[in-house]
Amino acid sequence: MQLEIARQFAAQSLSDVNPRNPLVGLSSSMQNINALIAKLANNNATVLITGESGTGKELAARAIHDLSARLERPFVPVNCGAIPEELLESELFGHVRGAFTGALNARQGRFQLAHGGTLFLDEIGEMSPKLQVKLLRVLQEQQFEPVGSDHPVQVDVRVVAATNRDLRMAVREGKFREDLFYRLNVLPLELPSLREREGDIPLLIRYFLQLHGGRKGKPVLRVEAETLEILEKYSWPGNVRELENLVERLVVLNEDGTIRATDLPDYVVHNSLPQHHHGGQVVLPLEGVDLDAFLERIENGFIQQALKRTHGNKTTAAELLHLNRTTFIERLRKKGMLQTMRRLPAAAQPSAQEVANQQFEGEPNFTSWNSLSATFMESQGLTDVTV
């Protein structure tokens, strides 16, 4: 039996996707994101987009620009993590002739190129402290001095920044300026991971099949039901970017118009099997994983569940996590949760959503990784396989 991809979205096609907001998804989380983007668009305040790698932060930034009054002006992206520190200042602010060895001619920076439009600063967490100071001044005064110049340049630029790092933790560790963080975080936008977007995987697969199939002259592709089931069960650690790359690969290699389970990479098939097939071991994706961020999410998930189950009772929550109360209170304090809970009225108990909305901070400290991670992944509907 075969199943055309996204059977519940049979009427969906590329023409239905808003070209000014190409974030594809009908899940409640994505509907909320698209509604928020529409609100953020016609506002000149800075936006800080957060989320895991591959969730579509640049697409969200482009959507904010394309839905704004700056649409006809430039959208200029800069990857702060891909440009060496000694070159990034000139890249952003430009330089005058003779400013440094090799500066044979004056050059405009990205801020000047984005005048009247939007400057997208990706991986903002990788910026050096020196440049953070200069960026803060630009955001506050809308002017800067090119490298080697003492004449200020006035610009009209909206800045949208993005990071997959926890900037609050970076502030606490002294790696990111607190004043710059708050200046960037005027309008926060947190993108959900693909595993949090229930029902969106079939739609995204259909979208990417049409997109890459059309580009490669293979517009009609079908996916067997078993194949779709495997793809929906896979945890997608690389999020939408990983899904798109896999679909493009399947389109290129396909010869008969049907995608079968045997066409899928082993790591996808194995990662989609129940835990007992693999002895409870955790998968290391082929592209690697941000271990600190993953452990942080596991710890935060357990704390949220413990507080929800105990209606905010810290003593009982600590017992559920096999921690003594003092240790648990200290962990809540480091994460900034303790002060928030103290501000609540005595009779009020934090809801699950309120707990989930807190910005958690702190270092993970697990004594039983295998059992904790396996329990967390099972509770979140994730799967695991051997490396």
SEKEKE-888056 format. One record per residue (C-alpha): y, x, z. Coordinates in nm, 2 decimals. Layout:
node yy=Y; xx=X; zz=Z
...
This chain:
node yy=0.00; xx=0.00; zz=0.00
node yy=0.35; xx=0.13; zz=-0.08
node yy=0.67; xx=0.05; zz=0.08
node yy=1.01; xx=0.10; zz=-0.08
node yy=1.23; xx=0.29; zz=0.16
node yy=1.45; xx=0.09; zz=0.39
node yy=1.28; xx=-0.24; zz=0.33
node yy=1.51; xx=-0.41; zz=0.57
node yy=1.80; xx=-0.28; zz=0.38
node yy=1.68; xx=-0.37; zz=0.03
node yy=2.03; xx=-0.49; zz=-0.07
node yy=2.19; xx=-0.16; zz=0.03
node yy=2.30; xx=0.08; zz=-0.24
node yy=2.53; xx=0.37; zz=-0.29
node yy=2.80; xx=0.13; zz=-0.42
node yy=2.80; xx=-0.03; zz=-0.07
node yy=2.89; xx=0.29; zz=0.10
node yy=3.26; xx=0.31; zz=0.18
node yy=3.38; xx=0.63; zz=-0.01
node yy=3.66; xx=0.67; zz=0.25
node yy=3.40; xx=0.67; zz=0.53
node yy=3.07; xx=0.80; zz=0.41
node yy=2.90; xx=0.79; zz=0.75
node yy=2.59; xx=0.58; zz=0.67
node yy=2.44; xx=0.37; zz=0.94
node yy=2.40; xx=0.02; zz=1.06
node yy=2.28; xx=0.09; zz=1.42
node yy=2.50; xx=-0.03; zz=1.70
node yy=2.60; xx=0.33; zz=1.79
node yy=2.72; xx=0.40; zz=1.43
node yy=2.90; xx=0.07; zz=1.41
node yy=3.09; xx=0.17; zz=1.72
node yy=3.17; xx=0.51; zz=1.58
node yy=3.30; xx=0.36; zz=1.25
node yy=3.51; xx=0.11; zz=1.44
node yy=3.65; xx=0.40; zz=1.65
node yy=3.72; xx=0.61; zz=1.35
node yy=3.92; xx=0.33; zz=1.19
node yy=4.13; xx=0.31; zz=1.51
node yy=4.18; xx=0.69; zz=1.53
node yy=4.28; xx=0.72; zz=1.17
node yy=4.64; xx=0.59; zz=1.18
node yy=4.74; xx=0.81; zz=1.47
node yy=4.88; xx=1.16; zz=1.45
node yy=4.73; xx=1.27; zz=1.79
node yy=4.47; xx=1.54; zz=1.78
node yy=4.10; xx=1.44; zz=1.77
node yy=3.81; xx=1.63; zz=1.93
node yy=3.48; xx=1.55; zz=1.77
node yy=3.17; xx=1.65; zz=1.97
node yy=2.80; xx=1.61; zz=1.91
node yy=2.49; xx=1.81; zz=1.82
node yy=2.46; xx=2.02; zz=1.51
node yy=2.40; xx=1.82; zz=1.20
node yy=2.54; xx=1.49; zz=1.32
node yy=2.81; xx=1.48; zz=1.06
node yy=3.12; xx=1.60; zz=1.24
node yy=3.30; xx=1.72; zz=0.92
node yy=3.22; xx=1.39; zz=0.75
node yy=3.38; xx=1.21; zz=1.05
node yy=3.68; xx=1.43; zz=1.02
node yy=3.71; xx=1.36; zz=0.65
node yy=3.68; xx=0.99; zz=0.72
node yy=3.96; xx=1.00; zz=0.97
node yy=4.18; xx=1.18; zz=0.71
node yy=4.08; xx=0.95; zz=0.42
node yy=4.15; xx=0.63; zz=0.63
node yy=4.49; xx=0.76; zz=0.74
node yy=4.83; xx=0.76; zz=0.58
node yy=4.78; xx=1.13; zz=0.51
node yy=4.51; xx=1.04; zz=0.25
node yy=4.72; xx=1.18; zz=-0.05
node yy=4.79; xx=1.51; zz=0.13
node yy=4.54; xx=1.80; zz=0.18
node yy=4.24; xx=1.80; zz=0.40
node yy=4.18; xx=2.17; zz=0.49
node yy=3.86; xx=2.27; zz=0.67
node yy=3.82; xx=2.59; zz=0.86
node yy=3.50; xx=2.71; zz=1.02
node yy=3.62; xx=2.91; zz=1.32
node yy=3.28; xx=3.05; zz=1.39
node yy=3.22; xx=3.19; zz=1.04
node yy=3.54; xx=3.40; zz=1.01
node yy=3.57; xx=3.73; zz=1.21
node yy=3.83; xx=3.72; zz=1.49
node yy=4.04; xx=3.99; zz=1.33
node yy=4.07; xx=3.78; zz=1.01
node yy=4.09; xx=3.43; zz=1.16
node yy=4.46; xx=3.46; zz=1.27
node yy=4.57; xx=3.55; zz=0.92
node yy=4.34; xx=3.28; zz=0.78
node yy=4.51; xx=3.02; zz=1.00
node yy=4.87; xx=3.13; zz=1.00
node yy=4.91; xx=3.35; zz=0.70
node yy=5.07; xx=3.69; zz=0.69
node yy=5.36; xx=3.87; zz=0.53
node yy=5.34; xx=4.17; zz=0.30
node yy=5.25; xx=4.49; zz=0.48
node yy=5.15; xx=4.31; zz=0.80
node yy=4.84; xx=4.52; zz=0.82
node yy=4.64; xx=4.76; zz=0.61
node yy=4.54; xx=4.59; zz=0.28
node yy=4.81; xx=4.32; zz=0.31
node yy=4.96; xx=4.40; zz=-0.03
node yy=5.10; xx=4.05; zz=-0.08
node yy=5.22; xx=3.77; zz=0.15
node yy=4.98; xx=3.49; zz=0.19
node yy=5.00; xx=3.13; zz=0.32
node yy=4.76; xx=3.03; zz=0.60
node yy=4.56; xx=2.71; zz=0.64
node yy=4.83; xx=2.55; zz=0.85
node yy=5.08; xx=2.58; zz=0.56
node yy=4.82; xx=2.47; zz=0.31
node yy=4.75; xx=2.16; zz=0.52
node yy=5.12; xx=2.07; zz=0.55
node yy=5.15; xx=1.69; zz=0.55
node yy=4.78; xx=1.65; zz=0.58
node yy=4.49; xx=1.73; zz=0.81
node yy=4.35; xx=2.06; zz=0.93
node yy=3.99; xx=2.05; zz=1.04
node yy=3.90; xx=2.32; zz=1.29
node yy=3.52; xx=2.33; zz=1.31
node yy=3.34; xx=2.52; zz=1.58
node yy=3.66; xx=2.54; zz=1.78
node yy=3.46; xx=2.67; zz=2.08
node yy=3.41; xx=3.00; zz=1.91
node yy=3.79; xx=3.08; zz=1.89
node yy=3.90; xx=3.39; zz=2.08
node yy=4.13; xx=3.35; zz=2.39
node yy=4.41; xx=3.52; zz=2.20
node yy=4.40; xx=3.27; zz=1.91
node yy=4.37; xx=2.98; zz=2.16
node yy=4.71; xx=3.07; zz=2.30
node yy=4.87; xx=3.07; zz=1.95
node yy=4.69; xx=2.74; zz=1.85
node yy=4.82; xx=2.58; zz=2.17
node yy=5.18; xx=2.66; zz=2.07
node yy=5.13; xx=2.52; zz=1.72
node yy=4.99; xx=2.20; zz=1.86
node yy=5.28; xx=2.17; zz=2.11
node yy=5.57; xx=2.27; zz=1.88
node yy=5.44; xx=2.22; zz=1.53
node yy=5.55; xx=2.57; zz=1.43
node yy=5.41; xx=2.92; zz=1.42
node yy=5.49; xx=3.27; zz=1.30
node yy=5.27; xx=3.43; zz=1.03
node yy=5.12; xx=3.76; zz=1.11
node yy=5.38; xx=4.04; zz=1.09
node yy=5.67; xx=3.79; zz=1.08
node yy=5.92; xx=3.69; zz=1.34
node yy=6.05; xx=3.39; zz=1.15
node yy=5.89; xx=3.06; zz=1.26
node yy=5.74; xx=2.82; zz=1.01
node yy=5.76; xx=2.45; zz=1.07
node yy=5.47; xx=2.23; zz=0.97
node yy=5.35; xx=1.87; zz=0.98
node yy=4.98; xx=1.89; zz=1.04
node yy=4.73; xx=1.67; zz=1.21
node yy=4.46; xx=1.87; zz=1.38
node yy=4.10; xx=1.75; zz=1.41
node yy=3.87; xx=1.99; zz=1.59
node yy=3.49; xx=1.98; zz=1.63
node yy=3.23; xx=2.16; zz=1.84
node yy=2.87; xx=2.13; zz=1.95
node yy=2.94; xx=2.32; zz=2.27
node yy=3.03; xx=2.18; zz=2.61
node yy=3.40; xx=2.27; zz=2.62
node yy=3.42; xx=2.15; zz=2.98
node yy=3.16; xx=2.40; zz=3.08
node yy=3.34; xx=2.67; zz=2.87
node yy=3.66; xx=2.59; zz=3.06
node yy=3.48; xx=2.63; zz=3.39
node yy=3.33; xx=2.96; zz=3.28
node yy=3.67; xx=3.09; zz=3.17
node yy=3.58; xx=3.10; zz=2.80
node yy=3.81; xx=2.82; zz=2.68
node yy=4.16; xx=2.74; zz=2.79
node yy=4.19; xx=2.43; zz=3.00
node yy=4.53; xx=2.34; zz=2.87
node yy=4.41; xx=2.37; zz=2.51
node yy=4.11; xx=2.16; zz=2.58
node yy=4.32; xx=1.87; zz=2.71
node yy=4.56; xx=1.92; zz=2.42
node yy=4.27; xx=1.88; zz=2.17
node yy=4.09; xx=1.61; zz=2.36
node yy=4.36; xx=1.35; zz=2.32
node yy=4.13; xx=1.13; zz=2.11
node yy=3.77; xx=1.21; zz=2.18
node yy=3.49; xx=1.11; zz=1.94
node yy=3.13; xx=1.18; zz=2.03
node yy=2.88; xx=1.14; zz=1.75
node yy=2.53; xx=1.03; zz=1.84
node yy=2.22; xx=1.23; zz=1.76
node yy=1.99; xx=1.08; zz=1.49
node yy=1.72; xx=1.00; zz=1.75
node yy=1.98; xx=0.77; zz=1.92
node yy=2.05; xx=0.58; zz=1.60
node yy=1.78; xx=0.32; zz=1.61
node yy=1.70; xx=0.18; zz=1.26
node yy=1.92; xx=0.42; zz=1.07
node yy=1.65; xx=0.66; zz=0.95
node yy=1.51; xx=0.43; zz=0.67
node yy=1.87; xx=0.36; zz=0.55
node yy=1.96; xx=0.73; zz=0.55
node yy=1.64; xx=0.81; zz=0.36
node yy=1.72; xx=0.55; zz=0.10
node yy=2.07; xx=0.68; zz=0.07
node yy=1.97; xx=1.04; zz=0.02
node yy=1.69; xx=0.94; zz=-0.22
node yy=1.94; xx=0.77; zz=-0.44
node yy=2.20; xx=1.04; zz=-0.40
node yy=1.97; xx=1.34; zz=-0.48
node yy=1.74; xx=1.14; zz=-0.71
node yy=2.04; xx=1.05; zz=-0.92
node yy=2.17; xx=1.40; zz=-0.93
node yy=1.83; xx=1.53; zz=-1.04
node yy=1.74; xx=1.26; zz=-1.28
node yy=1.48; xx=1.09; zz=-1.05
node yy=1.66; xx=0.77; zz=-0.95
node yy=1.35; xx=0.56; zz=-0.87
node yy=1.15; xx=0.69; zz=-0.59
node yy=0.91; xx=0.51; zz=-0.35
node yy=0.78; xx=0.60; zz=-0.01
node yy=0.45; xx=0.50; zz=0.12
node yy=0.44; xx=0.31; zz=0.45
node yy=0.25; xx=0.58; zz=0.63
node yy=0.51; xx=0.84; zz=0.52
node yy=0.80; xx=0.63; zz=0.64
node yy=0.63; xx=0.58; zz=0.97
node yy=0.59; xx=0.95; zz=1.02
node yy=0.95; xx=1.01; zz=0.93
node yy=1.07; xx=0.75; zz=1.18
node yy=0.87; xx=0.90; zz=1.46
node yy=0.99; xx=1.26; zz=1.40
node yy=1.26; xx=1.37; zz=1.65
node yy=1.49; xx=1.53; zz=1.40
node yy=1.64; xx=1.81; zz=1.61
node yy=1.86; xx=1.91; zz=1.31
node yy=1.98; xx=1.55; zz=1.29
node yy=2.12; xx=1.40; zz=0.96
node yy=2.16; xx=1.74; zz=0.80
node yy=1.79; xx=1.82; zz=0.85
node yy=1.69; xx=1.47; zz=0.71
node yy=1.91; xx=1.52; zz=0.40
node yy=1.77; xx=1.87; zz=0.34
node yy=1.41; xx=1.74; zz=0.36
node yy=1.48; xx=1.44; zz=0.13
node yy=1.63; xx=1.67; zz=-0.13
node yy=1.32; xx=1.89; zz=-0.11
node yy=1.10; xx=1.59; zz=-0.15
node yy=1.30; xx=1.47; zz=-0.45
node yy=1.29; xx=1.82; zz=-0.62
node yy=0.91; xx=1.86; zz=-0.57
node yy=0.81; xx=1.50; zz=-0.66
node yy=0.64; xx=1.44; zz=-0.99
node yy=0.51; xx=1.08; zz=-1.00
node yy=0.79; xx=0.88; zz=-0.82
node yy=0.60; xx=0.82; zz=-0.50
node yy=0.64; xx=1.02; zz=-0.17
node yy=0.32; xx=1.05; zz=0.03
node yy=0.24; xx=1.18; zz=0.38
node yy=0.07; xx=1.48; zz=0.22
node yy=0.41; xx=1.57; zz=0.07
node yy=0.57; xx=1.62; zz=0.41
node yy=0.59; xx=1.96; zz=0.58
node yy=0.33; xx=2.02; zz=0.85
node yy=0.60; xx=2.06; zz=1.12
node yy=0.72; xx=1.70; zz=1.05
node yy=0.37; xx=1.55; zz=1.05
node yy=0.26; xx=1.74; zz=1.37
node yy=0.59; xx=1.67; zz=1.55
node yy=0.53; xx=1.30; zz=1.49
node yy=0.20; xx=1.28; zz=1.67
node yy=0.15; xx=1.16; zz=2.03
node yy=0.17; xx=1.42; zz=2.30
node yy=-0.19; xx=1.42; zz=2.39
node yy=-0.28; xx=1.56; zz=2.05
node yy=-0.11; xx=1.88; zz=2.15
node yy=-0.19; xx=1.94; zz=2.51
node yy=0.16; xx=1.85; zz=2.63
node yy=0.33; xx=2.15; zz=2.47
node yy=0.68; xx=2.14; zz=2.35
node yy=0.78; xx=2.21; zz=1.99
node yy=1.01; xx=2.49; zz=1.88
node yy=1.16; xx=2.36; zz=1.55
node yy=1.14; xx=2.60; zz=1.26
node yy=1.52; xx=2.64; zz=1.26
node yy=1.53; xx=2.71; zz=1.64
node yy=1.70; xx=2.52; zz=1.91
node yy=2.00; xx=2.55; zz=2.15
node yy=1.79; xx=2.59; zz=2.46
node yy=2.08; xx=2.56; zz=2.71
node yy=2.20; xx=2.24; zz=2.55
node yy=1.85; xx=2.10; zz=2.54
node yy=1.78; xx=2.18; zz=2.90
node yy=2.11; xx=2.04; zz=3.00
node yy=2.03; xx=1.71; zz=2.82
node yy=1.70; xx=1.69; zz=3.00
node yy=1.86; xx=1.75; zz=3.34
node yy=2.13; xx=1.50; zz=3.27
node yy=1.88; xx=1.24; zz=3.16
node yy=1.68; xx=1.27; zz=3.48
node yy=1.99; xx=1.24; zz=3.70
node yy=2.11; xx=0.93; zz=3.51
node yy=1.77; xx=0.77; zz=3.54
node yy=1.74; xx=0.86; zz=3.91
node yy=2.08; xx=0.72; zz=3.99
node yy=2.02; xx=0.41; zz=3.79
node yy=1.68; xx=0.35; zz=3.96
node yy=1.83; xx=0.40; zz=4.31
node yy=2.15; xx=0.20; zz=4.24
node yy=2.35; xx=0.52; zz=4.31
node yy=2.18; xx=0.61; zz=4.64
node yy=2.20; xx=0.99; zz=4.63
node yy=1.94; xx=1.05; zz=4.91
node yy=1.68; xx=0.84; zz=4.73
node yy=1.77; xx=0.98; zz=4.39
node yy=1.73; xx=1.34; zz=4.53
node yy=1.38; xx=1.24; zz=4.66
node yy=1.28; xx=1.11; zz=4.31
node yy=1.38; xx=1.45; zz=4.16
node yy=1.20; xx=1.64; zz=4.44
node yy=1.53; xx=1.80; zz=4.55
node yy=1.67; xx=1.82; zz=4.90
node yy=1.99; xx=1.61; zz=4.94
node yy=2.22; xx=1.91; zz=4.98
node yy=2.10; xx=2.06; zz=4.66
node yy=2.14; xx=1.73; zz=4.47
node yy=2.49; xx=1.68; zz=4.61
node yy=2.59; xx=2.03; zz=4.50
node yy=2.46; xx=1.96; zz=4.15
node yy=2.65; xx=1.64; zz=4.13
node yy=2.96; xx=1.82; zz=4.25
node yy=2.93; xx=2.09; zz=3.97
node yy=2.88; xx=1.82; zz=3.71
node yy=3.20; xx=1.64; zz=3.83
node yy=3.00; xx=1.33; zz=3.92
node yy=3.05; xx=1.34; zz=4.30
node yy=3.42; xx=1.29; zz=4.29
node yy=3.38; xx=1.00; zz=4.04
node yy=3.13; xx=0.83; zz=4.26
node yy=3.36; xx=0.87; zz=4.57
node yy=3.64; xx=0.69; zz=4.39
node yy=3.42; xx=0.38; zz=4.34
node yy=3.46; xx=0.09; zz=4.59
node yy=3.19; xx=0.10; zz=4.86
node yy=3.02; xx=-0.21; zz=4.73
node yy=3.03; xx=-0.10; zz=4.37
node yy=2.73; xx=0.08; zz=4.21
node yy=2.76; xx=0.27; zz=3.89
node yy=2.59; xx=0.11; zz=3.59
node yy=2.36; xx=0.30; zz=3.36
node yy=2.64; xx=0.31; zz=3.10
node yy=2.90; xx=0.43; zz=3.34
node yy=2.67; xx=0.71; zz=3.45
node yy=2.59; xx=0.80; zz=3.09
node yy=2.96; xx=0.81; zz=3.00
node yy=3.03; xx=1.09; zz=3.25
node yy=3.09; xx=1.44; zz=3.12
node yy=2.81; xx=1.63; zz=3.28
node yy=2.85; xx=1.99; zz=3.36
node yy=2.64; xx=2.25; zz=3.54
node yy=2.35; xx=2.49; zz=3.48
node yy=1.99; xx=2.35; zz=3.44
node yy=1.74; xx=2.47; zz=3.70
node yy=1.39; xx=2.34; zz=3.65
node yy=1.09; xx=2.46; zz=3.84
node yy=0.83; xx=2.28; zz=3.63
node yy=0.94; xx=2.30; zz=3.27
node yy=0.62; xx=2.16; zz=3.10
node yy=0.59; xx=1.85; zz=3.32
node yy=0.96; xx=1.77; zz=3.33
node yy=1.02; xx=1.82; zz=2.96
node yy=0.71; xx=1.62; zz=2.87
node yy=0.81; xx=1.34; zz=3.09
node yy=1.17; xx=1.33; zz=2.96
node yy=1.06; xx=1.34; zz=2.60
node yy=0.81; xx=1.06; zz=2.66
node yy=1.08; xx=0.85; zz=2.83
node yy=1.32; xx=0.91; zz=2.54
node yy=1.06; xx=0.83; zz=2.28
node yy=1.05; xx=1.19; zz=2.16
node yy=0.74; xx=1.37; zz=2.05
node yy=0.61; xx=1.73; zz=2.08
node yy=0.37; xx=1.96; zz=1.91
node yy=0.26; xx=2.32; zz=1.94
node yy=0.46; xx=2.59; zz=1.78
